[in-house]
Amino acid sequence: MSERTTTHDGDWLVVPLPPLERGWRWARIVEQLAGAGPARFRVRWVGNDRDSVVVPPDGYRIESAAEWPEPPSSAIGLWPHPADDPVPDPS
């Protein structure tokens, strides 16, 4: 699906992991970039606090933010380092 795709800011870009890893990586779409050529998106991957610009690989899909306000528990992303997001002490 490398053709241009219409999305809304806040939708999810879902891309397949390599075949041996089996899974999907989810990113919140911040912006669909204009211009000729394949679809390009500015996204923020699950668990990351920085934006990336990507041309999605074959097999990607768009999921509506209205249907998925949060990514599913199976979403794979870059998770924060514990020192950056410490677990609160229960005491």
C-alpha positions as CSV (number, residue, x, y, z in Angstrom):
1,M,0.0,0.0,0.0
2,S,2.6,2.6,-1.1
3,E,0.1,4.8,-2.8
4,R,-1.1,8.1,-1.2
5,T,-3.5,7.5,1.6
6,T,-5.9,9.9,3.3
7,T,-5.5,10.0,7.0
8,H,-6.4,12.2,9.9
9,D,-4.0,13.5,12.5
10,G,-4.2,11.2,15.5
11,D,-4.8,8.1,13.4
12,W,-2.5,5.1,13.8
13,L,0.2,4.0,11.4
14,V,0.6,0.2,11.9
15,V,3.6,-1.4,10.2
16,P,4.6,-5.1,10.2
17,L,7.8,-6.3,11.9
18,P,10.2,-8.5,10.0
19,P,8.6,-11.9,9.3
20,L,10.6,-13.8,11.9
21,E,9.6,-11.4,14.7
22,R,5.8,-11.5,13.9
23,G,4.1,-8.5,15.2
24,W,3.1,-4.9,14.4
25,R,4.6,-1.6,15.4
26,W,2.2,1.2,16.1
27,A,2.8,5.0,15.7
28,R,0.4,7.9,16.2
29,I,0.2,10.0,13.0
30,V,1.1,13.6,13.7
31,E,0.9,14.8,10.1
32,Q,0.7,13.4,6.6
33,L,3.3,15.2,4.6
34,A,2.3,16.7,1.2
35,G,4.2,16.1,-2.0
36,A,4.5,13.8,-4.9
37,G,5.5,10.2,-4.5
38,P,4.6,7.6,-1.9
39,A,2.8,8.4,1.3
40,R,5.0,10.0,4.0
41,F,4.0,10.6,7.6
42,R,5.4,12.4,10.6
43,V,4.7,9.9,13.4
44,R,5.4,9.3,17.1
45,W,6.1,5.6,17.8
46,V,4.5,4.0,20.9
47,G,6.7,4.6,23.8
48,N,8.8,7.3,22.1
49,D,8.7,11.0,22.8
50,R,10.2,12.1,19.4
51,D,8.7,12.4,16.0
52,S,10.0,10.5,13.0
53,V,9.3,10.9,9.3
54,V,8.6,7.6,7.6
55,V,7.7,6.1,4.2
56,P,5.8,3.0,5.4
57,P,6.9,-0.4,4.1
58,D,4.6,-2.7,2.1
59,G,1.9,-4.2,4.3
60,Y,1.2,-1.2,6.4
61,R,-2.3,-0.1,7.4
62,I,-4.0,2.9,9.0
63,E,-6.2,2.4,12.0
64,S,-8.7,5.1,13.0
65,A,-8.1,7.0,16.2
66,A,-11.9,7.0,16.7
67,E,-11.8,3.2,16.8
68,W,-8.5,2.9,18.7
69,P,-8.1,5.8,21.2
70,E,-5.1,3.8,22.6
71,P,-2.9,1.2,21.0
72,P,-3.7,-2.4,21.8
73,S,-1.7,-4.2,24.5
74,S,0.1,-6.1,21.7
75,A,1.5,-2.9,20.1
76,I,5.2,-2.9,19.9
77,G,7.2,0.3,20.3
78,L,10.2,1.8,21.9
79,W,9.6,1.8,25.6
80,P,11.0,4.5,27.9
81,H,14.1,3.6,29.9
82,P,13.1,3.0,33.6
83,A,15.3,5.9,34.7
84,D,13.3,8.2,32.4
85,D,9.9,6.9,33.6
86,P,10.5,5.4,37.1
87,V,7.8,3.3,38.7
88,P,6.5,5.1,41.8
89,D,7.5,3.6,45.2
90,P,4.3,2.0,46.7
91,S,5.2,3.0,50.3
